Amino acid sequence: MSDPRLTLVASDPPQYHDRSSTTRIMWTVTLCLLPAAAWGVYLYGSRAVLVLAAAVGSAVVSEAFAARLASRVTLGDGSAVLCGLFVGMSLSPAVPLFIPVVASAFAILVVKWSFGGLGGNWMNPALAGRVFVAFSWPGSMATWAAPRTLALVDGLAAATPLSLVKGAGPERAQAPIAVLREAGYPISEIDAAVTSWLNVHVLGRLGVNLPAGYVDLFVGNVAGSIGEASALLLLAGTIFLFARRIITWHIPAAFFVTFAVCTRVFGGLTADLGLFAGDVLFSVLTGGFIIAIFYMATDPVTSPLTGGGMLVYGSAAGIIAFVLRAYGQFPESVALAIISVNSIVPLIDRLCTPRRFGQRKVRHGS
């Protein structure tokens, strides 16, 4: 007879073989994103608050509705709040409020719950929601607002630095920062001062001269999405994620290296600058690249299980992201790259699963 005291309890995926729980991970990632979201609110004011609230509220309501139909209680795990926050941060503060509502509802109801809820979805819900509204309402998604810290003229207020460079066309024969300067994109006093100090005291001794404009991109003092602009604050959050071992180095490193190499080698071709002339620094500081490689591509539900699989996954995403950004229609195409590679994660897991200890191949006919 079996011992009645021995009870096997199967929990919903994703499952972790340590003291971390899904709830703790979701809320920790949310907290790490809040500084970048707060910076977006500072840049764009009450309009950013409305977009974030609409996205998070829609995600929570959709989660409650779907969980009710499934007779489950899932709001406490924080996944809906995190999904809504991702959606809101990836949007411009100038979009109509129905955009974040629809994007979050699509992410939760269609991408997440149609496959059984958290752990069953094969695609990152927040990215899928953003891509859905980008293809459904491209005009509304291409509307941007000027941050209160920069005095942008009307023609520039409707464009991010990346979209402005993409719109210059392949005949420009100029580096991205030069295109921005020629178009009249402003440089803040902080950027000018920090860039001058770096060139005099650090980079000048190495024979390098950094053009003005990169500091604004790094800090997030540019037009763009609510929470994607500040690489500085996003990177600060990743330090805590690495320290708590919520994410590992495999996917971000592979993603960054392949994207950077492709950009450096082939990126200059789109500007008629030739090989090995691409601007890596501009590329990684624009288009939501930082939040994508550290926060979205590393989603444990939709990424491979093994270290080797993660390297393959990140490398494939980096290559696709470069191709889509350099030659595609949409400037911010990192989301498309990630959900494209999400679709082949089962194949990557199958090919990269390590052989069990003691297992050996058996030759047929021997």
Steps between C-alpha positions, in 0.01 A plus 500: 500500500613854429577731787216758525748750642688511168311740277624624164387855421546625143510879473437708191803587284744668488673302775829587668721264695601752765346728759381748238133500414316628196334767713827625643663512156213690339481765771879535510519567126214749538688688770815507284301662218339770714795748492497501118120535500524788748752671272250472216237665718746780579572552128142491376285590800142394563453357151757229577315418822176451306662266246668292772180485706294397196745223411533361854128535572403320181746220574367453855135503392571255217692273735218503755245419230699213351592356839136515605398296196772248583398491869847612606640786708811643332507877557730466798786353298571841346526377140207712380637818658842433349351432157298821511804697615705361211228597255463852638874562511539391138248756374525868417323733744321652200308186397120496541402333826320216327839379370642389839159356595482284188869404513477374860170321441645324195813407695308347790193349336637385165870432551506393864166345594407342168793266568404429860642793694845572636744234392295380205559793264770451236541871423577797725153650562608862541705499181221328311253763621726782388559343158125445460414868548802607291366311201136586570539876551837600348403865474416535868812305601723733298390807699758622752518777756780736592647459851469807718880510540567570130364779282418306184348674200176361359666293230731328748245453777326238288810280462739305718874517423485153342198574282657830397818325388302230320296766323814669368530226237792289379651785299591706809864371518525621862532345842176504709611775739598719203153448352342617827721809514421588140128463569528739793446249780606688818772407746446565869747700706570190710587300188736771376672531837540126565615430145760777521631367832523144370686608188750712693568275798433146379435433134743761366790313659395193303479691175118489496265795456138438599248714311237680704164328523578158645465612862141611437431161342651316797320703765173499309470870425343438159160446344386139513295246687411564863732248660746399229696825475726489806766234447661618824202416721422178317858380544487594869204266539682215328775512762245390759357236266844349450578520872180310583569253215166572344672531162830358375759640263440258213213663309598869546865429412421296190234748389730799548808347339326380184303823461811713562717303259237510226447871556871579494575291192189557289320795661688758296373353174154647555657849517736442208797506739637157410594204716616535864344845531184428699427697818460238773458747786211682331332171408503352851381823664193536277197299398437338838808277467601506868161413646458232235821303558499514881133496594298349213729257321587341836138409580536151656175377348589576137878449501707177487577292808873438457798733480587379152145547384496852641814586302342372178176684580674830576723476192205432270304790651797736457540415133128532426480828693782648291348388170155633589634831626744558214280389213147483639226758499468544876794663686416337835503136393668330796158382618442326169837328525429363847154362427635349178761305694240415768332283237804272465585465868363142515733406212794670672425312823483172310832556324684640802374269775803335662525124492414334826783366711575140406303514178667387180400480138395162369587423142222325319598168345802448725 
